[in-house]
């Protein structure tokens, strides 16, 4: 069994980005600039945005954080997006989700200039990705593909099961695994809450990508020997032995499943670190105008 070390891969990629940024600056280009809009004080969002700011420092980027309280109006948020869209000094920006209920997340996503949409959520980027055109690929699916690439996990002709059909992970990673690429060229089955015979279908899979949000959902009897397991789950579960009072749990029963696998990602330290470094890669692409002129 090989443990896929997402933290190490992410650190390697950030060093590669930092070296490229210094070459850009030495040649007279300005540093890439990533902005983030954070609404309210959700603990998970606060941590995630703080980690993005730290990653910008490591990569040599400029970063700007714009904060609003929970009672910000949709109009105020749309105005802030308009300003970032028009700012030539900002290469890419994100609006951290989730947003308060009185704000339409879809309206916010569609208001972002797709050329600065480094989260890869705008319908234009999603559509271009689905047909294999250059675009900003959403961060978690992009990170998964990069892990498979760097660990040289064979995907051509592989039976791949994706657990979950979210717009952020399930659907885009299924599309990427199907494309004529390496990694890719897999035969993909997407399973979800209405699917039948989930355990049996998982047992036939060479690769399982679990993004269903249910701690410990994938058990040892659902995994065939030699399979590759990518665990996207990050659910907080109570743990009295921890100072925080909780621990992060993946969608896979790691202790029971790991001995059967050829490759497996841990939680934490697997897919999670790749998400932020994928955002950094998209920001670098935006600064270099490599996707959209």
C-alpha positions, 0 to 999 in steps of 0.5 A: 500500500502506497500512501498518497502524501498530498501535503508533500505534493502540494509543498512541491508545487508551491515551491515550483510556483514560487520559483516561476514567480521569481523568474517572472518578477526578474523579467519585469512582470508583476507578481500574481495577485489573488483577492478573496471575499469573505462574508461572515465568520464561519469557522471553516471558511475563516481557516480556509481563507487564512490558509489561502493567504499563507499559500500566497505568501509562500508562492510569492503572490500578492493577496487581498482579503475583503471582508463583509459581515453576514448582513451584507446585501447581495447588491453590495457583494455584486458591487464588490465583484464588479470592482474586482472584475474591473481592477487590472491589478487583480489577476483572479479572485474568489468569493468564499462559499457558503454565503448567507441564505439571503444571497444567491450563490449562483448569481454571485458565481455568474457575476464573476468575470470567467477570466478571473474565476480561479475557483473554476465555478463559472458556467463558462469554465465548467462548460469548457472543462466538460468538452476538454477546452483550456479553462480554470478547473475547479481546485479540488478536482484539479488537485485529485488529477494532479495526485494521480499524475504525480503518483503515476496511478494507471487510469487508462481503461480503469473502472472508476467510481465517483461517490457524489454528484456535487457541482464542486467535486463529483461532476467535474472530477467524473468529467476529467477522469473520462477525458482523453488525457493522462490521467483520464481515459477511465470508464466512470460511474457516478453513484449518489443517494438514489443509486442502487447496489452501491457496495457491489459497484464499488467492489468492481472499481479500480479507482474510487473517488469518495466525495459523498460527505458521510464519514466512514461510508466506504468500508473494507467490504466495498473495496477490491484488493489493489484498488486506488482510493481518493478520499475527499471527505472532510467532516468534523466529528466529535472527539473528546481526546482532541483539544479542539473537541473534534477531528476530521473524518474522511468518507473512507474507513481508512484503518480497515480499507488501507491494507487492501489498497494499492494507493490511498489518500489520508484525511487530513493530508491527502486531497485537502492540501491540493485544493489550495495549491490548485487555486495557486496554479490557476492564479499563476495561469491568470497572471500569465494570461495562459488561458484567456488573453 
